Amino acid sequence: MRRKLIFLFFLSNLNIGFSQSANSPISQLPDGFLERLEVKSGKLSNSFHTNIKPFSREQIGDFLASVDSSTFLKLSKTDKRNLEYLQIDNWEYIHKNQIINNISRRPLLKYIYKNKSDFYFVQTDDFDIHVSPILNVAFGTNSAYGDLNSKSTFINTRGVEIRGNINKKLGFYTMLTDNQSSSSNFLVNFYKTYQGYPYQSLVKIKNDNYDLLQGDYFSALGYFAFKPIKSLTMTFGHDKNFIGSGIRSMVLSDFSAPFLQLKTDLRIGRLQYLSILGQMTNLQVVNPPFSQITNAPKYLAFHHLNINLTKTLNIGLFESVMYGSRKNGFELNYLNPVIFYRFVEGYLGSSDNAIVGADFKLNILKTFTAYGQYFLDEYNTKEFKKDSWWSKKYAWQLGVKYFDVFKIKNLDVQYELNRARPFMYSHFTDYTNYVNYNLPMAHPLGANFKENIVSVKYQPHAKVLLSFVAMNALKGEDIDSSNFGGNIKLNNRIGRISDYNNYIGQGFENRIKNTEMVASLMIKHNLFIDLMYQRRKDSYFIDETEIIYSFGLRWNMARKQLLF
């Protein structure tokens, strides 16, 4: 009966819904352009908050319309082309007073690529639909590492992206890809430890050869979006999220598999209130062979309230609950979006994993951005005063971005510190740890680590992007059957060495150095040629270095980094 009422409420609101768009997929390129334009404008945007991704295409259009002429005149030639790129990429939501050059000179068969951004589109009074192909083909080499041999690497991705809206009220998005790929040797070792493939869900391993780890997998995103009232956007379907302004997120990232979610996004003036109710997958519950039992579900409830306190300062508060293994499945008490989860947890008498935190972002002098996050997993007034208590679980991030370094146009540098105490994100059941599909939901390293990471991006021309990223991390790994707090899949009440004297890096001290250099050339809109070099070392094989080269072609697809 409750489900029928919710469904009827959904249908009735479509009749009064406001115009709604699909999201722009999470991607370093357009997301980076938007943040750079916001910093150059000298004030934070109220159209969208850059620490909550993905962005709505409609909100991107509203933000681009707010870039005034004085800001535009001060932009570099490359930034003006980047702004034009964003206008073309989101052209159906660009305001009428903005002139954009999106008409193709030579469309194919009159209907294919009538404009620069869409393979095919149709706009009528009843619906708006955009269809684009997806392609990612790359080949390379991977050096030997430890007991893993050198090998050729490849990725072969083909798919389609479809987005649009119905009656200008119901937005929709679908992305489908079929993929075959090989894996770098450090990814092989990661998979053997966690049984999870970064960014993906089910991956079939060819011939069950886990040393070669050639994967065959189907990837998909899909959701509906609508506005029951002007200031409230609701999306339902399978999608990903990224909370934060950094290279990493200590709160919620896109590193794990997409999951089913009901997301509500309320924006009133300078304030944004985000609520995510998600159903994830617990692969740590092993089903009997040849059974018809589906994978066990686990659930996420997440709130994030943030406000542009001034024209340059944004601050936010958030809370999150992980839970599962309930007879009634999803807990209806968490549907209340204006209550603290700690109260609900106590009200239910539950042992769910509740985490709270805060974040900030500060733009300075149209040149710098400082940002940070703090995530608290456990608090006990008496024990928290002791530095080494095992359940003193928290993680934090602090970073700075410097745009146009030394006044060199479009040269940007970012430096970031990330720290996570031992046992952070873990819990005493696999239903309540911060894991989805065997992958960490926040930072790829899980817990018990300290990391320094630097990113340098240079765009000498609008169609050329050069990037350099280097991470240096100390990660405490488990030894034998002892739990030192680094693997967040493990029960944190079993195998602990001590209740006290715990510190970051305890266990086997794995020092990881991972460097990536990429040169990308955009030969047509969203069609890239990529050249990548990666170099990685860790403490398991001190005298060895893993070297990876790749060369590829990428079309309408974001590039995913493997830096862990």
C-alpha positions as CSV (number, residue, x, y, z in Angstrom):
1,M,0.0,0.0,0.0
2,R,2.8,2.4,0.9
3,R,4.5,1.8,-2.5
4,K,1.3,2.5,-4.4
5,L,0.9,5.8,-2.5
6,I,4.5,6.8,-3.4
7,F,3.9,5.9,-7.0
8,L,0.6,7.9,-7.2
9,F,2.4,10.9,-5.6
10,F,5.1,10.6,-8.2
11,L,2.6,10.5,-11.1
12,S,0.5,13.4,-9.8
13,N,3.5,15.7,-9.4
14,L,4.5,15.1,-13.0
15,N,1.5,17.2,-14.1
16,I,2.7,20.2,-12.2
17,G,6.5,19.6,-12.7
18,F,8.9,22.3,-13.8
19,S,11.4,22.0,-16.6
20,Q,14.1,19.5,-15.7
21,S,17.3,18.1,-17.3
22,A,19.6,15.2,-17.0
23,N,23.0,15.6,-15.4
24,S,26.3,16.1,-17.0
25,P,28.3,13.0,-16.2
26,I,31.1,13.4,-13.6
27,S,34.2,14.3,-15.6
28,Q,37.5,16.1,-14.9
29,L,37.3,18.1,-18.1
30,P,33.9,20.0,-17.9
31,D,33.9,20.0,-14.1
32,G,37.3,21.6,-14.1
33,F,36.3,24.2,-16.6
34,L,33.2,25.1,-14.5
35,E,35.2,25.5,-11.3
36,R,37.8,27.6,-13.0
37,L,35.2,29.9,-14.5
38,E,33.6,30.3,-11.1
39,V,36.9,31.2,-9.4
40,K,37.6,33.8,-12.2
41,S,34.1,35.3,-11.8
42,G,35.0,36.3,-8.2
43,K,31.9,34.9,-6.6
44,L,30.4,31.5,-5.8
45,S,27.5,30.3,-7.9
46,N,24.1,29.8,-6.5
47,S,23.0,27.9,-9.7
48,F,25.0,24.9,-8.5
49,H,27.6,24.2,-5.8
50,T,30.8,22.8,-7.2
51,N,31.4,20.5,-4.3
52,I,28.3,18.4,-5.2
53,K,28.6,16.4,-8.4
54,P,27.2,15.6,-10.9
55,F,25.8,18.9,-12.1
56,S,22.5,19.4,-13.8
57,R,22.8,20.6,-17.4
58,E,20.1,23.1,-16.7
59,Q,22.1,24.5,-13.7
60,I,25.2,24.7,-15.9
61,G,23.2,26.8,-18.4
62,D,22.0,29.1,-15.6
63,F,25.6,29.5,-14.4
64,L,27.0,30.3,-17.9
65,A,24.3,32.9,-18.3
66,S,25.5,34.6,-15.1
67,V,29.0,35.1,-16.4
68,D,28.9,38.8,-17.0
69,S,30.7,40.7,-19.8
70,S,33.4,42.2,-17.5
71,T,34.4,38.7,-16.4
72,F,34.3,37.4,-20.0
73,L,36.6,40.2,-21.3
74,K,39.2,39.2,-18.6
75,L,39.2,35.5,-19.6
76,S,42.1,34.1,-21.6
77,K,41.5,33.0,-25.2
78,T,41.6,29.4,-24.0
79,D,39.1,30.1,-21.2
80,K,36.7,31.7,-23.8
81,R,37.0,28.6,-25.9
82,N,36.3,26.5,-22.8
83,L,33.2,28.5,-22.1
84,E,32.1,27.9,-25.7
85,Y,32.8,24.2,-25.2
86,L,30.4,24.2,-22.2
87,Q,27.8,26.1,-24.1
88,I,27.9,23.6,-27.0
89,D,27.9,20.6,-24.7
90,N,24.7,21.9,-22.9
91,W,23.2,23.9,-25.8
92,E,19.6,23.0,-25.2
93,Y,19.8,24.8,-21.8
94,I,21.7,27.9,-22.9
95,H,19.8,31.1,-22.4
96,K,18.5,32.8,-25.6
97,N,20.6,35.9,-25.1
98,Q,23.8,33.9,-25.5
99,I,25.1,33.3,-29.0
100,I,26.8,30.0,-29.6
101,N,28.3,28.4,-32.6
102,N,26.9,24.9,-32.5
103,I,25.9,24.3,-36.1
104,S,27.9,21.7,-38.1
105,R,29.2,22.8,-41.4
106,R,28.6,19.5,-43.1
107,P,26.0,17.3,-41.4
108,L,25.9,13.6,-42.5
109,L,22.7,12.6,-44.4
110,K,21.1,15.9,-43.2
111,Y,20.3,14.4,-39.7
112,I,23.6,13.0,-38.4
113,Y,25.7,15.7,-36.5
114,K,23.4,18.6,-37.4
115,N,25.2,20.3,-34.5
116,K,28.7,19.7,-33.1
117,S,27.7,18.0,-29.8
118,D,25.0,15.4,-30.8
119,F,25.2,12.5,-33.1
120,Y,21.5,12.7,-33.5
121,F,18.8,14.9,-31.8
122,V,15.1,15.6,-32.1
123,Q,13.2,18.5,-30.5
124,T,9.4,18.8,-30.5
125,D,6.8,20.2,-28.2
126,D,6.4,16.8,-26.6
127,F,9.9,15.6,-26.2
128,D,13.6,16.4,-26.6
129,I,16.1,13.5,-27.2
130,H,19.9,13.5,-27.7
131,V,21.8,10.4,-28.8
132,S,25.6,10.1,-28.9
133,P,27.9,7.1,-29.4
134,I,30.5,6.1,-26.8
135,L,33.9,4.7,-27.8
136,N,37.1,4.2,-25.8
137,V,39.9,2.2,-27.5
138,A,43.4,2.1,-26.1
139,F,46.5,-0.1,-26.4
140,G,49.7,-0.1,-24.4
141,T,52.3,-2.1,-22.4
142,N,52.8,-2.9,-18.8
143,S,56.1,-3.9,-17.3
144,A,56.6,-6.9,-15.0
145,Y,56.1,-6.4,-11.3
146,G,56.8,-9.0,-8.6
147,D,55.6,-12.4,-9.8
148,L,53.4,-10.8,-12.5
149,N,54.8,-10.8,-16.0
150,S,55.0,-7.9,-18.5
151,K,52.1,-7.8,-20.9
152,S,50.2,-5.8,-23.5
153,T,47.3,-3.7,-22.2
154,F,44.1,-2.7,-23.9
155,I,40.6,-1.4,-23.4
156,N,37.7,-1.7,-25.9
157,T,34.5,0.1,-24.9
158,R,31.5,0.7,-27.2
159,G,28.2,2.1,-26.2
160,V,25.6,4.8,-26.4
161,E,24.4,7.8,-24.3
162,I,20.8,8.9,-24.5
163,R,19.4,11.9,-22.7
164,G,16.4,14.2,-22.9
165,N,13.1,15.2,-21.5
166,I,9.4,14.6,-22.0
167,N,7.0,17.5,-22.1
168,K,9.8,19.6,-20.6
169,K,9.0,18.2,-17.2
170,L,10.5,14.7,-16.9
171,G,14.2,14.4,-17.7
172,F,15.9,11.1,-18.4
173,Y,19.4,9.7,-18.9
174,T,20.8,6.4,-20.1
175,M,24.4,5.3,-20.7
176,L,25.2,1.7,-21.8
177,T,28.6,0.3,-22.6
178,D,30.1,-3.1,-23.4
179,N,33.7,-3.4,-22.3
180,Q,36.7,-5.7,-22.6
181,S,39.9,-4.7,-20.9
182,S,43.2,-5.9,-19.4
183,S,44.4,-4.8,-16.1
184,S,47.6,-3.2,-14.8
185,N,49.6,-5.4,-12.4
186,F,48.9,-3.2,-9.4
187,L,45.2,-3.5,-10.2
188,V,45.6,-7.3,-10.2
189,N,47.0,-7.1,-6.7
190,F,44.2,-4.8,-5.6
191,Y,41.6,-7.1,-7.1
192,K,43.1,-10.1,-5.3
193,T,42.8,-8.3,-2.0
194,Y,39.3,-6.7,-2.3
195,Q,37.6,-8.7,-5.1
196,G,36.4,-5.5,-6.5
197,Y,37.0,-3.8,-9.9
198,P,37.3,0.1,-9.6
199,Y,34.3,2.0,-10.9
200,Q,32.5,-1.1,-12.0
201,S,30.0,-3.8,-10.7
202,L,30.0,-7.3,-12.1
203,V,33.2,-8.1,-14.1
204,K,33.7,-11.5,-15.7
205,I,37.4,-12.6,-15.6
206,K,38.5,-14.3,-18.8
207,N,39.4,-18.0,-18.2
208,D,39.4,-17.2,-14.4
209,N,43.0,-16.1,-14.9
210,Y,43.4,-13.6,-12.0
211,D,47.1,-12.9,-12.8
212,L,46.2,-11.6,-16.2
213,L,42.8,-10.2,-15.1
214,Q,41.3,-9.5,-18.4
215,G,37.7,-8.3,-17.8
216,D,34.5,-8.5,-19.7
217,Y,31.8,-6.3,-18.3
218,F,28.6,-4.4,-19.0
219,S,28.3,-0.9,-17.6
220,A,25.2,1.2,-17.3
221,L,23.7,4.4,-15.7
222,G,20.1,5.3,-16.0
223,Y,17.6,7.6,-14.1
224,F,14.6,9.9,-14.3
225,A,14.6,13.5,-13.0
226,F,11.8,15.9,-12.3
227,K,10.9,19.0,-10.3
228,P,7.7,18.8,-8.2
229,I,8.3,22.4,-7.2
230,K,10.6,25.1,-8.6
231,S,13.4,24.7,-6.1
232,L,13.4,20.9,-5.7
233,T,14.9,18.4,-8.1
234,M,14.3,14.7,-7.6
235,T,16.2,11.9,-9.5
236,F,15.5,8.2,-9.3
237,G,17.7,5.5,-10.8
238,H,21.2,4.2,-11.0
239,D,23.9,6.9,-10.8
240,K,27.1,8.0,-9.1
241,N,28.0,10.9,-6.9
242,F,31.1,12.8,-5.8
243,I,31.0,15.0,-2.7
244,G,33.9,17.5,-2.3
245,S,36.2,19.9,-4.1
246,G,39.3,17.7,-4.1
247,I,41.0,15.1,-6.3
248,R,39.7,12.6,-3.7
249,S,36.6,12.6,-1.6
250,M,36.7,11.4,2.0
251,V,32.9,11.4,2.1
252,L,31.4,9.8,-1.1
253,S,33.1,9.3,-4.4
254,D,32.5,7.6,-7.8
255,F,35.1,4.9,-7.1
256,S,32.6,2.1,-6.4
257,A,29.8,0.8,-8.6
258,P,26.8,2.9,-9.5
259,F,23.8,2.2,-7.2
260,L,20.1,2.7,-7.1
261,Q,19.2,6.0,-5.4
262,L,16.5,8.5,-4.8
263,K,18.2,11.8,-4.7
264,T,16.5,15.1,-3.7
265,D,18.3,18.4,-4.2
266,L,16.7,21.5,-2.7
267,R,18.1,24.9,-3.6
268,I,16.9,28.1,-2.1
269,G,19.0,31.2,-2.7
270,R,22.5,30.5,-1.4
271,L,21.4,27.3,0.4
272,Q,21.6,23.7,-1.0
273,Y,20.2,20.6,0.8
274,L,21.0,17.2,-0.7
275,S,19.5,13.9,0.4
276,I,20.5,10.6,-1.0
277,L,18.7,7.3,-0.2
278,G,20.5,4.5,-1.8
279,Q,20.4,0.7,-2.2
280,M,23.9,-0.9,-2.6
281,T,25.2,-4.4,-2.9
282,N,26.9,-6.5,-0.2
283,L,29.1,-9.0,-1.9
284,Q,30.6,-10.1,1.4
285,V,27.5,-12.3,1.9
286,V,28.3,-15.3,-0.2
287,N,25.3,-17.0,-1.8
288,P,25.2,-20.9,-2.1
289,P,26.3,-22.1,-5.5
290,F,23.5,-22.7,-8.1
291,S,21.0,-20.9,-6.0
292,Q,18.4,-18.3,-7.0
293,I,19.3,-16.0,-4.2
294,T,20.2,-12.5,-5.4
295,N,23.1,-10.5,-3.9
296,A,22.3,-9.1,-0.5
297,P,21.3,-5.4,-0.4
298,K,22.6,-2.8,2.0
299,Y,21.4,0.8,2.4
300,L,22.8,4.3,2.5
301,A,21.0,7.4,3.9
302,F,22.9,10.7,3.3
303,H,22.2,14.4,4.1
304,H,24.4,17.3,3.1
305,L,23.4,20.9,3.9
306,N,25.7,23.7,2.6
307,I,25.4,27.4,2.1
308,N,27.4,30.1,0.3
309,L,27.9,32.1,3.5
310,T,29.6,34.9,1.6
311,K,30.4,35.5,-2.0
312,T,33.6,33.4,-1.6
313,L,33.0,31.1,1.3
314,N,30.9,27.9,1.3
315,I,30.5,25.8,4.4
316,G,28.5,22.5,4.8
317,L,27.4,19.9,7.3
318,F,26.6,16.3,6.5
319,E,25.6,13.0,8.0
320,S,25.5,9.4,6.7
321,V,24.1,6.1,7.8
322,M,25.0,2.6,6.5
323,Y,22.7,-0.3,7.4
324,G,21.2,-3.5,6.2
325,S,20.2,-7.1,7.1
326,R,16.6,-6.0,8.1
327,K,13.5,-8.1,7.5
328,N,11.7,-5.0,6.2
329,G,14.6,-4.0,3.9
330,F,14.8,-0.2,3.6
331,E,14.2,1.6,6.9
332,L,11.3,4.1,6.3
333,N,12.4,6.2,9.3
334,Y,15.3,7.4,7.2
335,L,12.9,8.9,4.7
336,N,12.5,11.9,6.9
337,P,14.9,14.5,5.3
338,V,14.8,17.0,8.2
339,I,15.9,15.0,11.1
340,F,19.3,13.9,12.6
341,Y,20.1,10.3,11.9
342,R,21.5,9.9,15.4
343,F,18.1,10.5,16.8
344,V,16.6,7.9,14.4
345,E,19.3,5.4,15.2
346,G,18.6,5.7,18.9
347,Y,14.8,5.7,18.4
348,L,15.1,2.4,16.5
349,G,17.6,0.9,19.0
350,S,19.7,0.1,16.0
351,S,23.5,-0.5,15.6
352,D,23.7,1.2,12.2
353,N,26.9,3.0,11.2
354,A,26.3,6.7,11.6
355,I,29.0,9.2,10.5
356,V,28.9,13.0,10.6
357,G,31.1,15.7,9.3
358,A,31.7,19.2,7.8
359,D,33.3,20.7,4.7
360,F,34.3,24.1,3.4
361,K,35.5,25.9,0.2
362,L,37.0,29.4,0.1
363,N,37.8,31.3,-3.2
364,I,40.6,33.9,-2.8
365,L,41.5,36.8,-5.1
366,K,40.1,35.1,-8.2
367,T,43.2,32.9,-8.1
368,F,43.1,30.4,-5.2
369,T,40.7,27.9,-3.8
370,A,41.2,26.4,-0.3
371,Y,39.0,23.4,0.6
372,G,38.6,20.7,3.2
373,Q,36.5,17.9,4.7
374,Y,36.3,16.3,8.1
375,F,34.4,13.0,8.6
376,L,33.9,11.6,12.1
377,D,32.9,8.0,12.5
378,E,33.0,7.5,16.3
379,Y,33.0,9.8,19.4
380,N,33.5,9.0,23.0
381,T,34.3,12.0,25.3
382,K,36.5,10.0,27.6
383,E,38.3,7.8,25.1
384,F,38.7,10.5,22.4
385,K,41.2,12.4,24.7
386,K,43.5,9.4,24.2
387,D,45.4,9.7,20.9
388,S,45.7,6.0,20.3
389,W,42.3,4.6,21.1
390,W,41.3,2.2,18.3
391,S,37.8,3.7,17.8
392,K,39.1,7.2,17.5
393,K,38.0,7.0,13.8
394,Y,38.0,10.1,11.6
395,A,39.3,11.2,8.2
396,W,40.1,14.6,6.9
397,Q,41.2,16.4,3.8
398,L,42.8,19.8,3.2
399,G,43.8,21.2,-0.2
400,V,44.5,24.3,-2.2
401,K,44.2,25.1,-5.9
402,Y,46.2,27.8,-7.6
403,F,44.9,29.0,-11.0
404,D,47.2,30.7,-13.6
405,V,50.4,29.9,-11.6
406,F,52.8,32.8,-11.7
407,K,50.4,34.5,-14.1
408,I,51.0,31.8,-16.7
409,K,47.5,31.5,-18.3
410,N,45.8,28.2,-17.9
411,L,48.5,26.6,-15.8
412,D,46.8,25.3,-12.6
413,V,48.3,23.5,-9.7
414,Q,46.5,21.6,-6.9
415,Y,48.0,20.2,-3.7
416,E,46.0,18.0,-1.3
417,L,46.5,16.2,2.0
418,N,44.3,13.2,2.9
419,R,44.3,11.3,6.2
420,A,42.2,8.4,7.5
421,R,42.7,6.8,10.9
422,P,42.9,3.0,11.3
423,F,39.4,1.3,11.3
424,M,37.8,4.4,9.8
425,Y,34.8,3.5,7.5
426,S,34.8,-0.1,8.9
427,H,32.2,-1.6,11.3
428,F,31.3,-4.8,13.0
429,T,29.1,-6.1,10.2
430,D,29.6,-6.2,6.4
431,Y,26.2,-4.5,6.1
432,T,27.3,-1.4,7.9
433,N,30.8,-0.8,6.6
434,Y,31.4,2.0,4.0
435,V,31.7,-0.5,1.1
436,N,29.7,-1.0,-2.0
437,Y,30.3,-4.0,-4.3
438,N,33.5,-4.8,-2.5
439,L,34.9,-1.3,-3.2
440,P,35.4,1.7,-0.8
441,M,32.7,4.3,-1.2
442,A,35.1,7.2,-0.4
443,H,38.9,7.1,-0.8
444,P,40.4,4.2,-2.9
445,L,43.0,3.4,-0.1
446,G,40.2,2.7,2.4
447,A,41.6,3.6,5.9
448,N,44.9,3.7,7.9
449,F,46.7,5.9,5.4
450,K,48.2,9.4,4.9
451,E,48.5,10.7,1.4
452,N,50.0,13.8,-0.3
453,I,48.8,14.3,-3.9
454,V,49.7,17.1,-6.4
455,S,48.1,17.8,-9.7
456,V,49.4,20.1,-12.5
457,K,47.2,21.0,-15.5
458,Y,48.3,23.1,-18.4
459,Q,46.1,24.0,-21.4
460,P,48.4,25.7,-23.9
461,H,45.6,25.6,-26.5
462,A,41.8,25.0,-26.1
463,K,42.1,21.6,-27.8
464,V,45.3,20.5,-25.9
465,L,45.3,19.4,-22.2
466,L,48.4,18.3,-20.4
467,S,48.2,16.9,-16.9
468,F,50.5,15.5,-14.3
469,V,49.4,13.8,-11.1
470,A,51.6,12.4,-8.4
471,M,50.6,10.7,-5.2
472,N,52.8,9.7,-2.3
473,A,51.1,7.7,0.4
474,L,51.8,5.6,3.5
475,K,49.3,2.8,3.9
476,G,49.2,0.5,6.8
477,E,48.5,-3.0,5.5
478,D,47.4,-6.1,7.4
479,I,49.9,-8.8,8.4
480,D,48.8,-12.4,8.3
481,S,45.4,-12.6,10.1
482,S,45.9,-9.5,12.2
483,N,43.6,-6.6,11.5
484,F,45.5,-3.3,11.6
485,G,42.6,-1.2,10.4
486,G,43.4,-0.7,6.7
487,N,41.0,-3.1,5.0
488,I,37.6,-1.6,5.7
489,K,35.8,-4.8,4.7
490,L,37.0,-6.5,7.8
491,N,35.0,-6.7,11.1
492,N,36.7,-4.2,13.3
493,R,36.0,-6.2,16.4
494,I,37.9,-9.3,15.2
495,G,41.7,-9.6,14.9
496,R,42.5,-6.2,16.4
497,I,46.0,-6.1,17.9
498,S,45.2,-3.6,20.7
499,D,42.5,-1.2,21.8
500,Y,45.2,1.4,22.3
501,N,48.5,2.4,20.8
502,N,47.0,2.6,17.3
503,Y,48.4,5.0,14.8
504,I,48.2,5.8,11.0
505,G,50.5,3.4,9.1
506,Q,50.5,0.6,11.7
507,G,51.0,-2.9,10.3
508,F,53.1,-3.4,7.2
509,E,54.2,0.1,6.1
510,N,53.4,0.2,2.4
511,R,54.8,3.4,0.8
512,I,53.1,4.0,-2.5
513,K,54.4,6.4,-5.2
514,N,52.2,6.6,-8.2
515,T,52.7,9.2,-11.0
516,E,50.6,9.7,-14.1
517,M,51.2,12.0,-17.1
518,V,48.6,12.4,-19.8
519,A,48.5,14.4,-23.0
520,S,45.0,14.8,-24.6
521,L,44.2,16.3,-27.9
522,M,40.5,17.1,-28.8
523,I,40.2,16.7,-32.5
524,K,36.5,17.2,-32.6
525,H,33.9,18.0,-29.9
526,N,34.4,15.3,-27.2
527,L,36.6,13.2,-29.4
528,F,40.1,12.8,-27.8
529,I,43.4,11.3,-28.6
530,D,45.1,10.3,-25.3
531,L,48.8,9.5,-24.6
532,M,49.4,8.2,-21.1
533,Y,52.5,7.3,-19.0
534,Q,52.3,5.9,-15.5
535,R,55.0,4.9,-13.0
536,R,54.3,3.2,-9.7
537,K,56.3,1.8,-6.8
538,D,55.4,0.3,-3.5
539,S,57.1,-1.4,-0.5
540,Y,56.2,-5.0,-1.5
541,F,58.9,-4.9,-4.2
542,I,61.3,-2.2,-3.3
543,D,63.7,-2.7,-6.2
544,E,61.0,-2.8,-8.8
545,T,59.0,-0.1,-10.6
546,E,55.9,-0.7,-12.6
547,I,55.8,1.3,-15.9
548,I,52.6,1.6,-18.0
549,Y,52.2,3.2,-21.4
550,S,49.0,3.6,-23.4
551,F,47.7,5.3,-26.5
552,G,44.0,5.6,-27.3
553,L,41.0,7.2,-28.8
554,R,38.1,8.3,-26.6
555,W,34.7,9.6,-27.8
556,N,32.0,11.0,-25.5
557,M,33.5,9.3,-22.4
558,A,35.3,10.6,-19.3
559,R,38.7,9.2,-18.6
560,K,39.0,7.4,-15.2
561,Q,42.2,7.7,-13.2
562,L,43.7,4.6,-11.4
563,L,45.8,6.2,-8.7
564,F,46.1,4.0,-5.6
